[in-house]
Amino acid sequence: MTDPCNYRPQLSVLIVGCGLCGLASALALAQAGHRVTIGAGIQLSPNATRLLQRWGVFEEVLQYAAQPEAGTFRSYRGDMLSQSLPVSHPTLVREEAPYIVIHRADLLRALLSGMERHGITLKLSSEVKEINFHKPSIRLSNDEVYEADLILGADGERSRCRGILLGREDPPHSPGDVVYRISVPTKNIAEGHAAWDLKRRCSVNFWMGPGGHVVSYLIQHDILNLVLVYTEGAGGKVMYGPQRADLDEFRSKIVNWDPVLHELINVPGSVCTKWTLFQIHEVIQWRHESGRFVLIGDAAHAILPCLAQGAAQAFEDAGVLGAIFSQPVGRDQIPDALRVFEEVRKPRASDVRHCTLEQKAMFALSDGPGQEERDAGLRAGADHGLFRWLWEYDAAESGREAWEAFLNKAREDGIEPRHDN
């Protein structure tokens, strides 16, 4: 006989979007026993790698990733401000949940491998035409219809799902921030080169200056990823996704910056791309009133990359969802489960968003009292409290505790959970 308290029906889940959040959520829900169908360099902090461990894909991720052994904060002129960067600090990064850097394609490859092991169905080139929130179901542009117990909208910052949920167009907006990325082949950095130290060991390095900041780290063992986040202001050309850019354009943004950066730009074989950074307006409610649909990932809370939390926040969504739906959740309880999910995730995602904007402003200070105060704080490790709050968070544990608290409150109110088939 099945114990009704432990009975967990297998739910069918449709995930719109197969980026990092869509794939991670698919893994978390498939691991919880449900049937799932889904239609550049990146940094992963401990709050993300902790979840990759739980989902059973971390060993494969490590085949492609590198763990920074050091890190630095520098002024834009190259003056060393701190060599106690949080990414390698022993009280913030531990062996069981390290900080890693990896190429986005390699991370997707590892997640896809996990999907194959769990029998997750992936449908590519499937454009969603409409969503029936009450059935629930989705209709594709070819008029194919798919039904499920639950639909997750994980289709990124330019989410069609978000527009359908809100009943209006809700495109992302650009405040005028752009990213320049230079991929520098390390084979062309010889010993004695000004950037030799950046090649010989895995490290994450920041330069902060007027209008923006630069970060560098190794990916795929043979590429030095050099990224400039820069405020150009409104009115510039909008670029959706990376487009080729001239190295001189990058160079023009950092004229008086550290000579090491200019030496890197001059390394033979270096390739520059550029794209526009977008933000979305904070979404008041992620879920539909039917209780069978919810936005997740960038579709719900896209943020700027200044805290390296974009992927981590997507994984946190997946971690909370997976933890809740690994409990005995009946079909009639899906609306409650999504409400608990939103109550857990929405405040934290909002807090991370605001911290990201503050970090962006701090990184881009011009010379003066504010910059001097920032530099003194970095030397003293004043940012460690922020990263402890970010990185020690356990999304799966938060989801489990929140669902248990919901059930306990329901029992106190005389409502026993009912688990339908």
N, C-alpha and C positions, 0 to 999 in steps of 0.2 A: 504494500500500500504506500502511496506517496504521501509524505508529510506535507499538509497544506501550507505549513509555515515556511517550508523550504522549497516548495514547488516554484519553479521559474519557467513560465511559458516561453517558447521560442518566438520572438517577434521578428517581423520582416521590416527592414529599414532601407529606405532609399536615400542616398546621399548625392546631392547635386554639386558637382565639382570634385576634381581629383587632384587638388594640390596637396600641400602638406597637411592641412587640417582635415580635408576629406579622407585622405589615406590613413592618417593617425586615428581618426574617429572610427573608420571602418575596422581597423585592427582592434581597437579597444572594445567595440561592440561585438565583433566576431569572437574575440577571446571570451566574452561573457556569454557566448552561446547563441547569438542571434544571427539571422540570415541577412546579409548585407549586399546591396547592389549599388555601385557607384557609376555615375556618369563622369650659376654664379657662386660665389662663396657665401657661407652662412656660419654664424656662430651659435652654438647651443650651450646654454647655461645649465647648471645643475638641476633646476626645476624642470627642465626638458629631458635631460639624460636619465634622470630618475625614472621617468615614465617609459623611455625606450627600454630600460632594463625590465620593467614589468611586462612590457608587450613582447619580450623575447626576441628583439631585433638588434639589441645593442652590440652584441659581438660582431654582427655583420657590419653595423655602422662603423665600428672601430677599425675594420679592414681598410676603410677609406679615409678615416678621420685622423686628426693629429691633436694631441693635448698640449696646449701651451705650457712651457716650463718657466716662462718669464713674461713680463710685460712692463711697459713704460708709459708714463705721461710726459710729454715734452711741450714746451712752448713752440709756437710756429717757427721761431728762429732756431730751434734745436736745443735749447737749454733744458737739461734734465730737471723735471719737477718731482717725479716720484718713480721709484723702481719697485713699489709695493702695490702693483696693480691687482685688483681683486681677482682677476682670472687665474692667478697662480698663488693666491694667498692661502696658506694651510688651514686657517680657521674658517675660510669661506668655501673652499673647494676640497672635497674629499674623494678618496679613491672610488667609493661606491657610486658616486654621482659627480663625475668630473666635468670640467669645462672643455669643450672640444670645438674645433673648426673643421669644416667639411665643405666640399663642393655640393651645391644644391642637387645636382643631378645624381650624385652618389647617394645622398640621403634618400631621394625618391626611389632609387634602385633598391635600397635596403628595405624600405617600407613596402614596395611592390613584392619583394620576395616573401615578406611576412604575409601579405595578402594571399599569395598562392598557397601557402601552407594552410590557411584557414578557409580556403574555398570561396573567397569573396568574388562576386561577379563584377567585372569591370566593363562598362560600355562606353567606348570612346566616340567622339564626333556626334554626340547626342545633344542637340540644342533644345532646351526647355522652352516650350511655347506657352504653357499655362499650368497653373497649380490649382487643384481642387483641395482646399484645406480641410474640408469636412469628410471627404471619402475615406482617407486621403489618397490622392493620386497625382501624377504628372502626365502631361501630354507633350510629346516631342514635336519638333517641327515637321517630322514625317508622319504625324498623327498616330504614332504608336503611343499606347497608354500603359503606364505601370502603376500598380496599386501597392500599398504597403500599410503597415500599422503606424509608421512614423517616417517623416521626411525631414532631413537635415539640409539646410541651405548653406553650402560651403563653397560658394562660387566666387569668392574673392571680393576685392574692394569695388570692382565694377559689377556688383552682384545684380543679376536679373531677379533673383529670388527676393532680394530686399525691396526692389521696386514693386514687385507683385504684392508682397506683404503690406507695404505702405499704401498701395493703391495709387502711386504716382512715381514719376521718375525721380531717382535719388542718386545722381552721378557723383563720383568723388570730386573734390575740388583741390586745386593746387594753390598754396600760399606763396609760391615762387621758389620753392626749394628744388634743387636738382642734385643728381648723383653723377659723378664721373668715376669710372672704374678703369684702372689700367692693369692688365694682366702681364706681369713681367716674368719671362722665362728665366728661372734661376740658373740654368746651364750657362747663361751668358754673363753671370755675375762671378767674376774670378776672385781668387784670394787677393786681398789688397784693395779691392774695390771699396768705395765709401760705404756701400750697403752690405758688405760681406757679413757683418754680424747679424743682419736681418735674415740672411740665407742660412747660416750655419746652425741656427737653433730655432725651434718653434717658439714664437713669441707673438704677443699682440701689442701693438704700439700705436699710441695716439699722439697727434700734433694738433694743438688747439690755437686758433688765430682769428683775426677779425673776419666775420662773415661765414665761418665754417670750420670744419675739422677734417683731418685725414686719419685713417686707420689702415694698418698693414698687418697681414698675417699670411702664412703659407697654406696653400691648398694643393691637394693631389700630389704632394711631395716635390713638385717641380715648378710650381707657379707661385709667385709672390703677388698676392691680391692687394692692390693699393686703391683705396676708395676715398674720394673727397665728397663730403656732403656740404653743399654751398648754397647760400641764399642769393639768388639772382634778382628776386623781386617779381611782382606781378607783371604780366604783359609779355613774357617770353614765350617762345615756341613750346607747345605742349607735346611731349613725347611719351606715348604709351609703350613701355618696354624699351630695352636697350637698343640704341642706334649707334652706328660708328661715329666717332668724333675725332677731331684732329688733336694730336698731342700738344700742339701749340696752344690750343684752347684751354686745356688743363693747366699748362704751364703759366698762362696769363693770369690764372686765379691765385697763384702762389708765388708771385714775383719775388717777394722778399722773405720767403720761407726757407727752412732748413736746406742747405746745399745737398744733403743726402737725397732729398726728394727729387731734386732736379737731376741728380746722377741716375736715379732709378728711371726717370722718364726717358733718359738718353740710352738706356740699355737696348741693344739691338733686339728686334722681335717683339718689343712691347706694343700692345694693342689697346686702344682707348675706346670705351663706349660711354654713352651718356643717356640718361632718362629723367623724366619728371617724377618727383615724389608727390603722392596724393594723400589726402586725408578724407575721412568721411565724417559727416555730422553724427554726433552721438545718437544712437537709435534708442528711442524711449522704451520700446518693448521688443525683445528679440523673438518672442513666440506668438503664434496666432491664437486667438481666443478659443479655437476648436481644441487646442491642446495636443495637436498631432503634427505640428510643424514648428521648427525653431531655426533661427540663424546662428551660425557658429563661425569662428575664425575671422578672417578679414572682412567677410560679408557683414559681420556684426560689429567689429571693433578694430578696423585697420589702423595701424599706428606707424609713425615714422621710425626709422631704424636706429635711432640714436642711443637706445639702451640694449640693442641686440635682443629684443624680446618678441619680435613678430612671430617667429616659429614657436617659441616657448609658450606664448599665450594661446596659440592654436592647439598645441599639445595639452595645455592645461584644460582647455575645453574638452578635448577628447578624454583626458584622464578623469574628469568629473563625470562625464556621460558614462564612460565605461564602468566606473565604480558604482554609480546609481543602478545601472541596468544589469550589473552582475548580481544584484540582490533580487529577491522574488518580487518582480514588478508585473502585475497583471495588465492586460490591455486597458482595462478600465482605469488603471492608475497612471497611464502614460501622461495625461495632463498634469497630474500632481508631480510626477517625476520631472517634467520640463519646467514647472514652476520652481521646484527646488533647485534645479540646475541653474536657472537664471538668477535666483537669489544668491547662489554661491558665486557665480562667475561675473555677473554684471558689475558689482561694486569694485571688485579687484581689477577687472579690465579697465574700468574708468580711472582708477587710481594709477595704474601703469601708464595709461595714456597721458595723464597730466605730468607724471614724473618724466616721461619721454620728452615732452615739450620743454620742461624745465632744464633737462640735460642738454637739449639742443641749444637753448639760449646760453647756458653756461659755457658750452664748448666754443661758442662763436663770439665771446666777449672781445671788444677792442681793448688795447692797452689803457690802463687806468685803475682806479681804486677797486672796482668790481673784479677785474682780472687779478689784481694782487691778492684780494681776499680769497678768490677761488684757488689760486696757486698755493696759498698757505694752507688751505683746507685739504688739498690733495696731498701735500707733504705730510700732513698730520693723520692721513687716513680717514678724513671726515666722511668720505663716501661709503665706507664699509657698512654702516648701518643700513643704507639703502639696499646694497647688494645682499646683505644678510636677509632682509625682508623679502627680496625678490627670489633668492635662490634656495632658501630653506623651506619654501612653501611646498607642500605635498598635495597636489591636486586630487589624487586618488583618495587619499585619506580624508580630505575635506569633503569630497562627494559622499563617501561612505558615512561619515559622521552626520552630515546634513540630512541624508535620507533616513538614517536611524532616528534622528531627532524628530523628523516629521512623523514617522510611524509611532514613536512614543507619545507624541502630542495627540495624535489621532486616538490612540488607545485611552489616554487620560480623558478624552472627550467622549469616550464610549463608542468609538468607531473602530471596528476590527477590519483589517485589510481583507479584501476579497480578491482571490486570484482566479480569473477566468481562463479558459483555454484559448 
